[in-house]
Amino acid sequence: MSQAPTELLTSLDFATFEQWCITYAELVEVQKVLKREGLTFLNEDTGLSMAHPLIKTQMVLQDTLRRYMTEMGFTPASRSKISIAKQDEKNNDFLDL
């Protein structure tokens, strides 16, 4: 997470970041299948061209990924709403523990 400011994400965010990674990986796999198989297929019963069933899955994954990105400050708009106060290490009481 070298692109994120050090103060932005903490170990408490690990589970959310993990879910973001899983969702992203699933989206990449769906996109590979769609690229290989195409966005449409021929329904043998009706003879009509239909949208690939994974298109709906792709849309759901994209929406889920977008929500994680917003939640974690990974979009320009969500980052603009975050203000991180820099802590002075000398005033950090936890360093004495």
C-alpha positions in Angstrom: 0.0 0.0 0.0 2.9 2.3 -0.8 0.5 4.7 -2.6 -1.6 5.3 0.5 -0.5 7.9 3.1 0.9 6.1 6.1 -1.7 7.6 8.4 -4.6 6.6 6.2 -4.8 2.8 6.6 -4.1 0.9 9.8 -4.1 -2.8 10.8 -7.8 -2.4 11.6 -8.4 -1.9 7.8 -6.8 -5.2 6.9 -10.1 -7.2 6.5 -11.7 -4.5 4.3 -8.5 -4.3 2.2 -8.5 -8.1 1.9 -12.0 -8.1 0.7 -11.1 -5.3 -1.8 -8.2 -7.6 -3.1 -10.5 -10.6 -3.4 -13.1 -8.7 -5.2 -10.5 -7.2 -7.6 -9.1 -10.6 -8.3 -12.6 -12.0 -9.0 -13.3 -9.1 -11.4 -10.0 -9.8 -13.3 -11.0 -13.4 -13.7 -14.5 -12.6 -15.0 -13.0 -10.1 -17.4 -10.6 -12.7 -18.7 -13.5 -15.1 -19.4 -15.5 -12.4 -21.1 -12.5 -11.5 -23.3 -12.0 -15.1 -24.2 -15.7 -16.1 -24.7 -17.1 -12.7 -25.8 -19.9 -10.5 -24.4 -22.7 -12.4 -26.2 -23.5 -16.0 -27.0 -26.0 -17.7 -29.3 -28.9 -19.4 -27.5 -29.2 -22.7 -29.2 -32.8 -23.1 -28.2 -34.1 -19.8 -29.6 -31.3 -18.9 -32.1 -31.1 -15.5 -30.5 -27.9 -13.7 -29.4 -27.9 -13.1 -25.7 -25.6 -11.3 -23.2 -23.1 -13.5 -21.5 -24.3 -14.4 -18.0 -21.0 -13.2 -16.5 -21.8 -9.6 -17.5 -24.2 -9.3 -14.5 -21.5 -10.8 -12.3 -19.0 -8.2 -13.7 -21.4 -5.4 -12.9 -21.9 -6.6 -9.3 -18.2 -7.0 -8.8 -17.5 -3.5 -10.2 -20.1 -2.0 -7.9 -18.7 -3.8 -4.9 -15.2 -2.8 -5.8 -16.3 0.8 -6.2 -17.9 0.8 -2.7 -14.7 -0.6 -1.2 -12.6 2.0 -3.0 -14.8 4.8 -1.7 -14.8 3.3 1.9 -11.0 3.1 2.0 -10.2 6.4 0.3 -9.0 4.9 -2.9 -10.8 7.4 -5.2 -9.9 11.0 -5.7 -13.3 12.2 -4.5 -13.2 10.1 -1.3 -9.5 11.1 -0.6 -10.5 14.8 -0.9 -12.9 14.3 2.1 -10.2 12.9 4.4 -8.2 15.0 6.7 -5.4 13.3 8.5 -3.8 15.1 11.5 -0.1 14.5 11.7 0.9 13.3 15.2 4.0 14.5 16.8 5.9 11.4 18.0 7.0 13.3 21.1 3.4 13.7 22.2 2.4 10.1 21.5 1.7 8.6 25.0 1.7 5.1 23.5 5.4 5.2 22.7 6.1 5.1 26.4 4.4 1.8 26.9 
